[in-house]
Amino acid sequence: MDAVRVSALRERLAGTGWLEAVGGFAGSLRRSVERRGAGELLLVGTEAYEPWHLAAHLEDEAAWSAVPRLAPTLLRHRPPATAPTHLAHDLRRLTEAGRGATVLVVAPAAAGAPLLERVQDARRHGATVLALDGAGPVAPSTDGDLAGPTDLAGLAHERLAVGTAAEEPFDLAQHLVSAAAGQAVGRRSALDRLAELAGRLASAPSLSRW
């Protein structure tokens, strides 16, 4: 991401509320993994989309920021038998997740019922559920009940709907969330975090094993 693109991006996003939304969501992720009694961060996509890049970015941020719990465990719908150990975790880990765990669901399109059912299990057992998805806004429930397993927005404690945020690409949203989560909460503005992210994308070596 060169300086001209960064400048254009900053101008386009300024005043849209998008960077503030990203910062708020990333702050929730950071607080969830740093709170007392926090467990592991479980990262899961849909059957058609595995969030490899976000997994790598979060692991890099965990190393850069010295917040080891930002490094996620990537869960896969059908890991092959030959997958290395750190890439062989399946959705059963969601059912086993309990209080202290953070579940980050990444869904550029609708999540299927099997995934939603496992996420609902994790929430019922006390896990914090965050959702980064490509859908538009969902009207809040009027009955106050936990949503059924057809509604990711209803299952999430906090949600960033990329489809409503200045129509930015889904991969850019993941870059911004990971970079903002790696910063100490409240220390820099969202625009400053974006500028730092651009520099990292241009020059920093990857630390990840993905």
N, C-alpha and C positions, 0 to 999 in steps of 0.2 A: 504494500500500500504506500504509494509515493506521496510527497508533500502536497502536490496539486490535488490528488484525490482526497487526501485527509482534509484539506481546506474546504473543498467542495462539500464533503460529507458533513463537516461541522456546520457549514452554513445552511445546508438542507435540513439538518436535524434541530438546529437552534430554534427554540420557541415551540417545538412540537410536543414537548413533554415526554418524548421517547427516551432520551438519555436519563431523565429523572426516574422514569419507570424502570429502566434497566438497573439503575443504581439502587433503587428500593428493593427490587427482586434479588439482586446480588447480595445486598446487605442482609436480607433474610436468610439466604443460603449460608453466608459466612457466620452469622449468629447461631444458626442451627447446629453447625458442626463444631462451634467453639463453646457452646453452653455446657454447664456442668452436667456430667453424666452422658455427654454426647457419644454416640457410637459411630458406626461407619456410614459413609455416604454411598448409597446404592444408586447407580445411574442406569436407566433403562429407556430404550426406545420402543418403537412399534415393531411389528413383525416385518414390515417392509423397510424400516429405517433404523440402523444401529448408529448411535452417536459417537463414532470413533474420534472425530476431531475434538468434540467437547471433552471427551475422556482425556485426550492428550493435553489439551490446554489446561484443564483443571490439575492434572498431575504436575505440569510445569509450574503453575501458579502455587501449588502446594510447596514446591521446592524453593521458589523465589521468595515467597512470603513467610516461610517457616511455619506454615499451618498444615501439618501433615494430614489432618482429617479432610482437607479439601481434595486429596487424591482419592478418586472414586473407585469402587468396584463395579466394573461394567457387567451388566446382566444381559444375557442373550437368549433369544427365544429357542433357537436350535443350535447350540454350539456343537461343532463336529467333534467326533471322538478323538481326533488328532490335535485339537486345540491345546496350546500351552496352558498351564494351570491358571494363570491370571486372566485368561480369556475363555475359561470353561464353565463359568458360573451361569446357571440358568434361572428361570423365574421362580423356582422353589425358594430361592433366597428371600423373595418378597414375603412369602407365607411365614418364613422364619423370623423376619424382621420384627423387632419389638420396640419398646420405649427407648428413646435415645437415638435410634436410627433416623437418618434422613433419606428420603426417597425422592430423587429428581427424575421426573418423567419428561422425555423429549419427544414430541409428537408433531411433526409437520403436517400430518393428516390425521384423520380420526383414528383413535386407538381402538383395538378390537376388544371384544368382551372378555377373552381369557386374561389379557393384561389388566383390564380394569378390575376384574374380580380379585386378582392377586394384589393390586394396589389397595383395594378396599380392605383386604385382609390385613395388610401392613398398617393401614391407618387405624383399624379397630384394635390392633395390638399396641398402639401407642406411638407409631412412627410419625414423623413430620413429613408431609407430602407437598412437594413443590412441582409445578407444571410449567414447562416452556412449550407452548404449542402454537400452531399456525392458524388456529381458528379465530373467528371474530368474537365479539362479546356475547356472553350468555346471560340471560335474565336471571336474577337471583330467585331462589326458591321462596315461595310464600308460606310454606308450612314449617320451615326451620329444621326439617329432617335431613340427615345425610343422604346425598344423592345416591341413586341406584347405580349399578355397574355399567351404565351406558353413558355416563356423564363425567368426563375427566375434570371439567371445571368445578363440578360439585364436590369431587373427591379431594381436590387440592386445598391445602390450607392457604397457599398463595399461588398466584398464576400470572405469568407474563404472556399475553396474547400477541404474538408477533404480527398477526394479520391486521391488527388495529393500529400498529405503530409506524406510521409514515411509510407503510408498504416496504419496509426494509427487508433485504434478503434474510432468510432463516439462518444461514451460516454466519452472517455478520452479527446477528443477535447472540449467537453462542460465543463468538469472540468477545463481545462486549461484556456479557455476563461473567465469563471466566476471568477477564482482566479486572473488572470491578470487584469481584469476590476476593481477588488476591490483594487488594489494597486494604489498609486499615480503615475500618468503618468511620466515615465522617471526616477523613483527613483532606480529601481533594474533591474538587467539583467533578461532575460527570464529564465535562469537556476536557478537563485535565487528564482524566483517566483514558479518554479516547485518544488523546495525543500520545500518551505513554504507550498505549496499545499499538498504535501505528509504528512507533519506533521499534517495539519488540518484534512485530511481524516482519519488519524490514531487515533487522540485524541480529536478533538473538538466536543462538543455536538451540535446537530442540533438546530437551532433557528427557523426553518420554520414551517409553518402551513399546508404544503401540505400533 
